[in-house]
Amino acid sequence: MHFSRMIICEAINDDLISELVSLLQDHVRDVSNLAGHSILVEEGGRMVLLITEFRNREDCLLYHSSRAYRQLVASTQHLLIGSYVVKLFQNRTESRHVQSSRQ
């Protein structure tokens, strides 16, 4: 079963969103055992989400406690209002292809 980890943050102002996204993109390039990721920016707002996908819970927890993650937090904290909110999810998305009924 795959595990998804979501961090949510809010940039201090609109001008810092692109810098934050750039730092997140650089960070995920070096994350080991990463099955996938998404960086989402709130439309019309300053909320940014980083969703990372791991093939198992152990890899997810290793990343959560890693030095690389702590360095990400330290290097981006000055761009944020408050702190990151972190949530861990079991990803129960079915892997089979679902055809659309709209054809």
MOPAC internal coordinates of N, CA, C and O (Angstrom, degrees):
PM7 1SCF
backbone

  N    0.0000 0     0.00 0     0.00 0    0    0    0
  C    1.4525 1     0.00 0     0.00 0    1    0    0
  C    1.5282 1   108.75 1     0.00 0    2    1    0
  O    1.2310 1   120.90 1   -45.89 1    3    2    1
  N    1.3026 1   115.88 1   134.11 1    3    2    1
  C    1.4670 1   121.19 1   177.99 1    5    3    2
  C    1.5250 1   109.58 1   -79.51 1    6    5    3
  O    1.2310 1   121.42 1   -25.43 1    7    6    5
  N    1.3248 1   114.89 1   154.57 1    7    6    5
  C    1.4600 1   121.27 1   175.85 1    9    7    6
  C    1.5162 1   108.90 1  -123.86 1   10    9    7
  O    1.2310 1   121.23 1   -41.26 1   11   10    9
  N    1.3196 1   115.26 1   138.74 1   11   10    9
  C    1.4611 1   122.50 1   177.96 1   13   11   10
  C    1.5168 1   108.10 1  -112.66 1   14   13   11
  O    1.2310 1   121.36 1   -40.77 1   15   14   13
  N    1.3092 1   115.01 1   139.23 1   15   14   13
  C    1.4605 1   121.55 1   178.40 1   17   15   14
  C    1.5163 1   107.06 1  -122.53 1   18   17   15
  O    1.2310 1   120.73 1   -51.70 1   19   18   17
  N    1.3110 1   116.21 1   128.30 1   19   18   17
  C    1.4537 1   121.02 1  -176.39 1   21   19   18
  C    1.5266 1   108.97 1  -118.87 1   22   21   19
  O    1.2310 1   121.21 1   -51.41 1   23   22   21
  N    1.3297 1   115.29 1   128.59 1   23   22   21
  C    1.4618 1   119.02 1   169.88 1   25   23   22
  C    1.5208 1   107.22 1  -115.75 1   26   25   23
  O    1.2310 1   121.48 1   -42.84 1   27   26   25
  N    1.3151 1   114.77 1   137.16 1   27   26   25
  C    1.4600 1   122.32 1  -178.24 1   29   27   26
  C    1.5200 1   107.46 1  -119.96 1   30   29   27
  O    1.2310 1   121.04 1   -43.44 1   31   30   29
  N    1.3180 1   115.62 1   136.56 1   31   30   29
  C    1.4666 1   119.52 1   176.82 1   33   31   30
  C    1.5180 1   109.10 1  -148.12 1   34   33   31
  O    1.2310 1   121.44 1   -13.32 1   35   34   33
  N    1.3167 1   114.85 1   166.68 1   35   34   33
  C    1.4601 1   120.41 1   177.86 1   37   35   34
  C    1.5198 1   109.17 1  -129.66 1   38   37   35
  O    1.2310 1   120.97 1   -55.83 1   39   38   37
  N    1.3278 1   115.75 1   124.17 1   39   38   37
  C    1.4601 1   121.43 1   179.36 1   41   39   38
  C    1.5285 1   109.88 1   -70.40 1   42   41   39
  O    1.2310 1   120.97 1   -31.09 1   43   42   41
  N    1.3139 1   115.76 1   148.91 1   43   42   41
  C    1.4668 1   121.49 1  -179.91 1   45   43   42
  C    1.5247 1   110.97 1   -61.21 1   46   45   43
  O    1.2310 1   120.61 1   138.75 1   47   46   45
  N    1.3402 1   116.44 1   -41.25 1   47   46   45
  C    1.4623 1   119.60 1   177.11 1   49   47   46
  C    1.5339 1   109.23 1  -149.49 1   50   49   47
  O    1.2310 1   120.93 1   -10.31 1   51   50   49
  N    1.3196 1   115.82 1   169.69 1   51   50   49
  C    1.4661 1   121.67 1  -176.42 1   53   51   50
  C    1.5246 1   112.70 1   -60.77 1   54   53   51
  O    1.2310 1   120.25 1   147.44 1   55   54   53
  N    1.3208 1   117.12 1   -32.56 1   55   54   53
  C    1.4602 1   121.25 1  -177.54 1   57   55   54
  C    1.5267 1   112.78 1   -66.04 1   58   57   55
  O    1.2310 1   120.18 1   156.46 1   59   58   57
  N    1.3323 1   117.27 1   -23.54 1   59   58   57
  C    1.4600 1   120.78 1  -176.90 1   61   59   58
  C    1.5285 1   113.52 1   -89.57 1   62   61   59
  O    1.2310 1   119.83 1   171.79 1   63   62   61
  N    1.3202 1   117.92 1    -8.21 1   63   62   61
  C    1.4660 1   120.60 1  -177.01 1   65   63   62
  C    1.5200 1   111.40 1   -62.18 1   66   65   63
  O    1.2310 1   119.75 1   134.20 1   67   66   65
  N    1.3230 1   118.08 1   -45.80 1   67   66   65
  C    1.4665 1   119.55 1  -178.28 1   69   67   66
  C    1.5267 1   111.34 1   -65.45 1   70   69   67
  O    1.2310 1   119.72 1   144.26 1   71   70   69
  N    1.3214 1   118.15 1   -35.74 1   71   70   69
  C    1.4685 1   120.72 1   176.53 1   73   71   70
  C    1.5220 1   110.72 1   -65.42 1   74   73   71
  O    1.2310 1   120.64 1   137.16 1   75   74   73
  N    1.3215 1   116.37 1   -42.84 1   75   74   73
  C    1.4575 1   121.56 1   178.63 1   77   75   74
  C    1.5263 1   110.67 1   -62.49 1   78   77   75
  O    1.2310 1   120.19 1   132.89 1   79   78   77
  N    1.3198 1   117.25 1   -47.11 1   79   78   77
  C    1.4664 1   121.64 1   179.64 1   81   79   78
  C    1.5268 1   110.10 1   -61.01 1   82   81   79
  O    1.2310 1   120.09 1   138.08 1   83   82   81
  N    1.3029 1   117.43 1   -41.92 1   83   82   81
  C    1.4579 1   121.46 1   178.75 1   85   83   82
  C    1.5313 1   111.38 1   -61.08 1   86   85   83
  O    1.2310 1   120.40 1   136.80 1   87   86   85
  N    1.3192 1   116.84 1   -43.20 1   87   86   85
  C    1.4655 1   120.75 1   177.74 1   89   87   86
  C    1.5232 1   111.41 1   -64.46 1   90   89   87
  O    1.2310 1   120.17 1   141.04 1   91   90   89
  N    1.3258 1   117.28 1   -38.96 1   91   90   89
  C    1.4631 1   120.68 1   177.81 1   93   91   90
  C    1.5254 1   110.77 1   -66.15 1   94   93   91
  O    1.2310 1   120.14 1   137.97 1   95   94   93
  N    1.3325 1   117.34 1   -42.03 1   95   94   93
  C    1.4667 1   121.05 1   178.43 1   97   95   94
  C    1.5229 1   110.84 1   -62.11 1   98   97   95
  O    1.2310 1   120.00 1   136.10 1   99   98   97
  N    1.3192 1   117.60 1   -43.90 1   99   98   97
  C    1.4637 1   120.93 1   177.22 1  101   99   98
  C    1.5249 1   111.00 1   -61.59 1  102  101   99
  O    1.2310 1   120.86 1   139.58 1  103  102  101
  N    1.3189 1   115.96 1   -40.42 1  103  102  101
  C    1.4639 1   121.11 1  -177.33 1  105  103  102
  C    1.5312 1   111.74 1   -64.34 1  106  105  103
  O    1.2310 1   119.78 1   132.63 1  107  106  105
  N    1.3176 1   118.02 1   -47.37 1  107  106  105
  C    1.4680 1   119.52 1  -174.36 1  109  107  106
  C    1.5313 1   112.50 1   -68.27 1  110  109  107
  O    1.2310 1   119.56 1   159.14 1  111  110  109
  N    1.3065 1   118.45 1   -20.86 1  111  110  109
  C    1.4736 1   121.27 1   177.54 1  113  111  110
  C    1.5213 1   111.75 1   -60.29 1  114  113  111
  O    1.2310 1   120.41 1   150.86 1  115  114  113
  N    1.3319 1   116.83 1   -29.14 1  115  114  113
  C    1.4560 1   121.41 1  -174.78 1  117  115  114
  C    1.5335 1   113.98 1  -104.82 1  118  117  115
  O    1.2310 1   119.52 1  -175.87 1  119  118  117
  N    1.3235 1   118.52 1     4.13 1  119  118  117
  C    1.4621 1   120.39 1  -178.95 1  121  119  118
  C    1.5275 1   108.88 1   -78.26 1  122  121  119
  O    1.2310 1   120.85 1   -57.25 1  123  122  121
  N    1.3297 1   115.98 1   122.75 1  123  122  121
  C    1.4630 1   119.72 1   179.97 1  125  123  122
  C    1.5341 1   110.49 1   -80.05 1  126  125  123
  O    1.2310 1   121.29 1   -26.71 1  127  126  125
  N    1.3081 1   115.13 1   153.29 1  127  126  125
  C    1.4744 1   123.39 1   178.21 1  129  127  126
  C    1.5219 1   113.37 1    62.97 1  130  129  127
  O    1.2310 1   120.07 1  -158.41 1  131  130  129
  N    1.3090 1   117.48 1    21.59 1  131  130  129
  C    1.4591 1   121.65 1   179.98 1  133  131  130
  C    1.5292 1   109.20 1   -82.79 1  134  133  131
  O    1.2310 1   120.49 1   -53.85 1  135  134  133
  N    1.3251 1   116.66 1   126.15 1  135  134  133
  C    1.4680 1   121.08 1   179.29 1  137  135  134
  C    1.5251 1   111.13 1   -88.02 1  138  137  135
  O    1.2310 1   119.95 1   158.69 1  139  138  137
  N    1.3257 1   117.71 1   -21.31 1  139  138  137
  C    1.4578 1   122.28 1  -179.97 1  141  139  138
  C    1.5109 1   110.34 1   171.68 1  142  141  139
  O    1.2310 1   120.97 1    -8.50 1  143  142  141
  N    1.3130 1   115.75 1   171.50 1  143  142  141
  C    1.4626 1   119.59 1   178.54 1  145  143  142
  C    1.5294 1   109.94 1  -158.78 1  146  145  143
  O    1.2310 1   121.35 1   -18.13 1  147  146  145
  N    1.3185 1   115.01 1   161.87 1  147  146  145
  C    1.4630 1   123.18 1   172.31 1  149  147  146
  C    1.5199 1   107.98 1  -140.03 1  150  149  147
  O    1.2310 1   121.31 1   -40.09 1  151  150  149
  N    1.3180 1   115.10 1   139.91 1  151  150  149
  C    1.4643 1   120.80 1   172.37 1  153  151  150
  C    1.5222 1   105.55 1  -116.95 1  154  153  151
  O    1.2310 1   120.70 1   -62.11 1  155  154  153
  N    1.3163 1   116.27 1   117.89 1  155  154  153
  C    1.4592 1   122.15 1  -175.49 1  157  155  154
  C    1.5216 1   109.72 1  -115.50 1  158  157  155
  O    1.2310 1   120.84 1   -43.97 1  159  158  157
  N    1.3243 1   116.00 1   136.03 1  159  158  157
  C    1.4626 1   121.88 1   177.91 1  161  159  158
  C    1.5207 1   107.78 1  -119.02 1  162  161  159
  O    1.2310 1   120.94 1   -50.45 1  163  162  161
  N    1.3042 1   115.80 1   129.55 1  163  162  161
  C    1.4582 1   121.84 1  -179.40 1  165  163  162
  C    1.5284 1   110.35 1   -61.55 1  166  165  163
  O    1.2310 1   120.98 1   -49.58 1  167  166  165
  N    1.3117 1   115.74 1   130.42 1  167  166  165
  C    1.4622 1   120.17 1   176.94 1  169  167  166
  C    1.5249 1   108.71 1   -70.78 1  170  169  167
  O    1.2310 1   121.10 1   -56.60 1  171  170  169
  N    1.3157 1   115.50 1   123.40 1  171  170  169
  C    1.4585 1   120.22 1   178.92 1  173  171  170
  C    1.5128 1   114.22 1    75.32 1  174  173  171
  O    1.2310 1   120.02 1  -166.23 1  175  174  173
  N    1.3260 1   117.57 1    13.77 1  175  174  173
  C    1.4601 1   120.47 1  -178.79 1  177  175  174
  C    1.5081 1   111.49 1  -141.38 1  178  177  175
  O    1.2310 1   120.91 1    12.29 1  179  178  177
  N    1.3286 1   115.86 1  -167.71 1  179  178  177
  C    1.4654 1   120.66 1  -177.03 1  181  179  178
  C    1.5206 1   112.78 1  -119.99 1  182  181  179
  O    1.2310 1   120.81 1  -168.51 1  183  182  181
  N    1.3394 1   116.06 1    11.49 1  183  182  181
  C    1.4551 1   120.85 1  -179.60 1  185  183  182
  C    1.5283 1   109.97 1   -80.05 1  186  185  183
  O    1.2310 1   120.76 1   -44.68 1  187  186  185
  N    1.3450 1   116.15 1   135.32 1  187  186  185
  C    1.4645 1   122.23 1   178.66 1  189  187  186
  C    1.5235 1   108.06 1  -128.68 1  190  189  187
  O    1.2310 1   120.80 1   -44.71 1  191  190  189
  N    1.3350 1   116.07 1   135.29 1  191  190  189
  C    1.4541 1   121.99 1   177.62 1  193  191  190
  C    1.5182 1   109.16 1  -120.29 1  194  193  191
  O    1.2310 1   120.99 1   -41.29 1  195  194  193
  N    1.3228 1   115.72 1   138.71 1  195  194  193
  C    1.4524 1   121.91 1   170.13 1  197  195  194
  C    1.5165 1   106.38 1  -117.20 1  198  197  195
  O    1.2310 1   120.79 1   -63.73 1  199  198  197
  N    1.3175 1   116.10 1   116.27 1  199  198  197
  C    1.4570 1   121.17 1   177.88 1  201  199  198
  C    1.5203 1   107.02 1  -109.48 1  202  201  199
  O    1.2310 1   120.73 1   -59.87 1  203  202  201
  N    1.3240 1   116.20 1   120.13 1  203  202  201
  C    1.4553 1   121.49 1   178.34 1  205  203  202
  C    1.5150 1   108.92 1  -111.96 1  206  205  203
  O    1.2310 1   120.87 1   -39.21 1  207  206  205
  N    1.3194 1   115.93 1   140.79 1  207  206  205
  C    1.4647 1   122.94 1  -177.68 1  209  207  206
  C    1.5262 1   108.79 1  -112.69 1  210  209  207
  O    1.2310 1   121.05 1   -47.43 1  211  210  209
  N    1.3267 1   115.60 1   132.57 1  211  210  209
  C    1.4615 1   121.68 1   177.55 1  213  211  210
  C    1.5241 1   109.06 1  -127.07 1  214  213  211
  O    1.2310 1   120.65 1   -28.74 1  215  214  213
  N    1.3347 1   116.36 1   151.26 1  215  214  213
  C    1.4638 1   121.20 1  -177.23 1  217  215  214
  C    1.5220 1   113.06 1   -73.94 1  218  217  215
  O    1.2310 1   120.49 1   159.73 1  219  218  217
  N    1.3411 1   116.67 1   -20.27 1  219  218  217
  C    1.4667 1   119.55 1   178.70 1  221  219  218
  C    1.5241 1   109.93 1  -152.68 1  222  221  219
  O    1.2310 1   121.08 1   -13.85 1  223  222  221
  N    1.3196 1   115.55 1   166.15 1  223  222  221
  C    1.4579 1   122.55 1  -176.17 1  225  223  222
  C    1.5319 1   111.84 1   -65.27 1  226  225  223
  O    1.2310 1   120.61 1   141.97 1  227  226  225
  N    1.3245 1   116.43 1   -38.03 1  227  226  225
  C    1.4622 1   120.83 1  -178.33 1  229  227  226
  C    1.5249 1   111.64 1   -60.75 1  230  229  227
  O    1.2310 1   120.47 1   134.53 1  231  230  229
  N    1.3453 1   116.70 1   -45.47 1  231  230  229
  C    1.4638 1   119.90 1   178.27 1  233  231  230
  C    1.5224 1   110.95 1   -62.18 1  234  233  231
  O    1.2310 1   120.93 1   141.36 1  235  234  233
  N    1.3157 1   115.82 1   -38.64 1  235  234  233
  C    1.4594 1   120.95 1   179.77 1  237  235  234
  C    1.5335 1   110.58 1   -63.94 1  238  237  235
  O    1.2310 1   120.69 1   134.77 1  239  238  237
  N    1.3165 1   116.28 1   -45.23 1  239  238  237
  C    1.4657 1   120.10 1  -179.25 1  241  239  238
  C    1.5268 1   111.88 1   -70.46 1  242  241  239
  O    1.2310 1   120.48 1   145.75 1  243  242  241
  N    1.3338 1   116.69 1   -34.25 1  243  242  241
  C    1.4677 1   119.41 1   175.44 1  245  243  242
  C    1.5236 1   110.59 1   -61.44 1  246  245  243
  O    1.2310 1   120.79 1   137.36 1  247  246  245
  N    1.3196 1   116.09 1   -42.64 1  247  246  245
  C    1.4680 1   119.81 1   177.09 1  249  247  246
  C    1.5210 1   110.78 1   -64.16 1  250  249  247
  O    1.2310 1   120.44 1   136.08 1  251  250  249
  N    1.3267 1   116.77 1   -43.92 1  251  250  249
  C    1.4627 1   121.34 1  -177.72 1  253  251  250
  C    1.5269 1   111.47 1   -58.08 1  254  253  251
  O    1.2310 1   120.32 1   145.29 1  255  254  253
  N    1.3146 1   116.99 1   -34.71 1  255  254  253
  C    1.4680 1   120.32 1  -178.13 1  257  255  254
  C    1.5375 1   112.71 1   -99.99 1  258  257  255
  O    1.2310 1   120.65 1  -168.78 1  259  258  257
  N    1.3205 1   116.37 1    11.22 1  259  258  257
  C    1.4637 1   120.33 1  -174.69 1  261  259  258
  C    1.5307 1   113.04 1   -78.53 1  262  261  259
  O    1.2310 1   122.22 1   -22.26 1  263  262  261
  N    1.3026 1   113.36 1   157.74 1  263  262  261
  C    1.4574 1   120.16 1   175.18 1  265  263  262
  C    1.5342 1   110.07 1   -64.74 1  266  265  263
  O    1.2310 1   120.65 1   141.75 1  267  266  265
  N    1.3281 1   116.36 1   -38.25 1  267  266  265
  C    1.4731 1   120.71 1  -179.45 1  269  267  266
  C    1.5288 1   110.73 1   -59.39 1  270  269  267
  O    1.2310 1   119.91 1   138.32 1  271  270  269
  N    1.3311 1   117.78 1   -41.68 1  271  270  269
  C    1.4684 1   120.18 1   179.37 1  273  271  270
  C    1.5327 1   110.43 1   -67.75 1  274  273  271
  O    1.2310 1   120.34 1   137.57 1  275  274  273
  N    1.3108 1   116.96 1   -42.43 1  275  274  273
  C    1.4785 1   119.96 1   178.35 1  277  275  274
  C    1.5230 1   110.62 1   -61.60 1  278  277  275
  O    1.2310 1   120.36 1   142.59 1  279  278  277
  N    1.3303 1   116.91 1   -37.41 1  279  278  277
  C    1.4571 1   120.53 1   177.44 1  281  279  278
  C    1.5296 1   111.44 1   -67.56 1  282  281  279
  O    1.2310 1   120.31 1   143.10 1  283  282  281
  N    1.3428 1   117.01 1   -36.90 1  283  282  281
  C    1.4669 1   120.15 1   175.57 1  285  283  282
  C    1.5249 1   110.03 1   -60.18 1  286  285  283
  O    1.2310 1   120.54 1   131.84 1  287  286  285
  N    1.3128 1   116.56 1   -48.16 1  287  286  285
  C    1.4652 1   120.67 1  -179.89 1  289  287  286
  C    1.5304 1   110.26 1   -59.00 1  290  289  287
  O    1.2310 1   120.62 1   133.08 1  291  290  289
  N    1.3082 1   116.43 1   -46.92 1  291  290  289
  C    1.4714 1   120.18 1  -178.83 1  293  291  290
  C    1.5306 1   112.14 1   -64.08 1  294  293  291
  O    1.2310 1   120.45 1   143.45 1  295  294  293
  N    1.3311 1   116.74 1   -36.55 1  295  294  293
  C    1.4660 1   119.59 1  -175.83 1  297  295  294
  C    1.5293 1   113.74 1   -80.97 1  298  297  295
  O    1.2310 1   120.19 1   167.08 1  299  298  297
  N    1.3187 1   117.25 1   -12.92 1  299  298  297
  C    1.4655 1   119.96 1  -178.47 1  301  299  298
  C    1.5263 1   113.74 1  -115.37 1  302  301  299
  O    1.2310 1   119.63 1   169.99 1  303  302  301
  N    1.3078 1   118.31 1   -10.01 1  303  302  301
  C    1.4653 1   122.00 1  -174.47 1  305  303  302
  C    1.5179 1   112.61 1   -55.45 1  306  305  303
  O    1.2310 1   119.94 1   144.17 1  307  306  305
  N    1.3247 1   117.72 1   -35.83 1  307  306  305
  C    1.4710 1   121.05 1  -177.90 1  309  307  306
  C    1.5381 1   112.44 1   -69.67 1  310  309  307
  O    1.2310 1   120.19 1   167.61 1  311  310  309
  N    1.3280 1   117.25 1   -12.39 1  311  310  309
  C    1.4691 1   121.66 1   179.47 1  313  311  310
  C    1.5262 1   112.56 1   -91.44 1  314  313  311
  O    1.2310 1   120.18 1   172.80 1  315  314  313
  N    1.3332 1   117.26 1    -7.20 1  315  314  313
  C    1.4600 1   122.06 1  -167.73 1  317  315  314
  C    1.5166 1   113.80 1  -111.02 1  318  317  315
  O    1.2310 1   122.04 1   -27.57 1  319  318  317
  N    1.3381 1   113.70 1   152.43 1  319  318  317
  C    1.4596 1   121.28 1   165.55 1  321  319  318
  C    1.5235 1   104.89 1   -89.26 1  322  321  319
  O    1.2310 1   119.91 1   -62.30 1  323  322  321
  N    1.3097 1   117.78 1   117.70 1  323  322  321
  C    1.4583 1   120.51 1  -179.33 1  325  323  322
  C    1.5250 1   111.86 1    74.68 1  326  325  323
  O    1.2310 1   121.36 1    28.70 1  327  326  325
  N    1.3291 1   114.99 1  -151.30 1  327  326  325
  C    1.4489 1   122.14 1  -175.89 1  329  327  326
  C    1.5221 1   110.34 1  -118.26 1  330  329  327
  O    1.2310 1   121.35 1    -9.20 1  331  330  329
  N    1.3188 1   115.02 1   170.80 1  331  330  329
  C    1.4600 1   120.41 1   173.26 1  333  331  330
  C    1.5228 1   110.41 1   -67.77 1  334  333  331
  O    1.2310 1   120.80 1   -34.09 1  335  334  333
  N    1.3219 1   116.07 1   145.91 1  335  334  333
  C    1.4601 1   122.64 1   167.22 1  337  335  334
  C    1.5217 1   105.05 1  -106.18 1  338  337  335
  O    1.2310 1   120.63 1   -49.44 1  339  338  337
  N    1.3387 1   116.41 1   130.56 1  339  338  337
  C    1.4597 1   121.24 1  -175.65 1  341  339  338
  C    1.5218 1   109.27 1  -120.51 1  342  341  339
  O    1.2310 1   120.49 1   -47.62 1  343  342  341
  N    1.3291 1   116.66 1   132.38 1  343  342  341
  C    1.4603 1   122.64 1   177.22 1  345  343  342
  C    1.5218 1   108.98 1  -133.66 1  346  345  343
  O    1.2310 1   120.85 1   -36.40 1  347  346  345
  N    1.3137 1   115.98 1   143.60 1  347  346  345
  C    1.4613 1   123.07 1   178.37 1  349  347  346
  C    1.5243 1   108.70 1  -114.87 1  350  349  347
  O    1.2310 1   120.61 1   -46.25 1  351  350  349
  N    1.3413 1   116.45 1   133.75 1  351  350  349
  C    1.4546 1   121.51 1  -176.78 1  353  351  350
  C    1.5183 1   111.03 1  -129.32 1  354  353  351
  O    1.2310 1   120.40 1   -34.88 1  355  354  353
  N    1.3232 1   116.85 1   145.12 1  355  354  353
  C    1.4583 1   121.60 1   165.39 1  357  355  354
  C    1.5192 1   105.84 1   -79.74 1  358  357  355
  O    1.2310 1   120.47 1   -53.59 1  359  358  357
  N    1.3154 1   116.70 1   126.41 1  359  358  357
  C    1.4600 1   120.30 1  -179.09 1  361  359  358
  C    1.5222 1   108.29 1   -90.41 1  362  361  359
  O    1.2310 1   120.46 1   -72.55 1  363  362  361
  N    1.2998 1   116.72 1   107.45 1  363  362  361
  C    1.4649 1   121.89 1  -177.70 1  365  363  362
  C    1.5221 1   112.66 1  -104.55 1  366  365  363
  O    1.2310 1   120.72 1  -158.70 1  367  366  365
  N    1.3264 1   116.23 1    21.30 1  367  366  365
  C    1.4534 1   120.75 1   176.12 1  369  367  366
  C    1.5122 1   108.44 1   -63.59 1  370  369  367
  O    1.2310 1   120.46 1   -49.32 1  371  370  369
  N    1.3190 1   116.73 1   130.68 1  371  370  369
  C    1.4554 1   120.17 1   177.88 1  373  371  370
  C    1.5156 1   109.24 1   -69.50 1  374  373  371
  O    1.2310 1   120.64 1   -39.30 1  375  374  373
  N    1.3050 1   116.38 1   140.70 1  375  374  373
  C    1.4564 1   120.29 1  -177.15 1  377  375  374
  C    1.5228 1   112.76 1   -86.60 1  378  377  375
  O    1.2310 1   119.64 1   167.93 1  379  378  377
  N    1.3038 1   118.29 1   -12.07 1  379  378  377
  C    1.4676 1   119.50 1   179.98 1  381  379  378
  C    1.5194 1   110.21 1   -75.54 1  382  381  379
  O    1.2310 1   121.29 1   -27.53 1  383  382  381
  N    1.3053 1   115.14 1   152.47 1  383  382  381
  C    1.4638 1   121.62 1  -178.93 1  385  383  382
  C    1.5288 1   109.38 1   -75.03 1  386  385  383
  O    1.2310 1   120.17 1   -51.24 1  387  386  385
  N    1.3102 1   117.28 1   128.76 1  387  386  385
  C    1.4564 1   122.71 1   178.30 1  389  387  386
  C    1.5181 1   107.92 1  -105.65 1  390  389  387
  O    1.2310 1   120.59 1   -57.75 1  391  390  389
  N    1.3276 1   116.47 1   122.25 1  391  390  389
  C    1.4575 1   119.84 1  -179.12 1  393  391  390
  C    1.5268 1   109.61 1   -80.75 1  394  393  391
  O    1.2310 1   121.57 1   -36.21 1  395  394  393
  N    1.2996 1   114.61 1   143.79 1  395  394  393
  C    1.4446 1   121.12 1   178.71 1  397  395  394
  C    1.5252 1   109.87 1   -76.24 1  398  397  395
  O    1.2310 1   120.58 1   -36.71 1  399  398  397
  N    1.3007 1   116.50 1   143.29 1  399  398  397
  C    1.4766 1   119.89 1   176.99 1  401  399  398
  C    1.5168 1   110.77 1   -83.30 1  402  401  399
  O    1.2310 1   120.28 1   174.19 1  403  402  401
  N    1.3351 1   117.07 1    -5.81 1  403  402  401
  C    1.4684 1   122.17 1   178.82 1  405  403  402
  C    1.5274 1   109.29 1   -95.62 1  406  405  403
  O    1.2310 1   120.38 1   -80.03 1  407  406  405
  N    1.3054 1   116.88 1    99.97 1  407  406  405
  C    1.4796 1   119.84 1   179.07 1  409  407  406
  C    1.4801 1   111.57 1  -132.04 1  410  409  407
  O    1.2310 1   120.10 1   180.00 1  411  410  409

